[in-house]
Amino acid sequence: KGHGEEILSLSYFPDGQRMISGSDDKTARQWDLKAGKEIEEARSDCEGYVYAVAV
């Protein structure tokens, strides 16, 4: 899995265990950094390129 286009933004959770990425594939994804796996995808909530994400 992962983004199908360029990653435009990243934000790390304070615990250092997770990260959110935003892409021009119109998705935001949450990642488990220790496991190296995607936890969640927000596709229907994003109407355009995801230029910024914040935690």
Buried (B, 14 or more C-beta within 10 A) or exposed (E): EEBEEEBBBEBEEEEEEBBBBBBBBBBBBBBEEEEEEBEEBBEEEBEEBBEEBEE
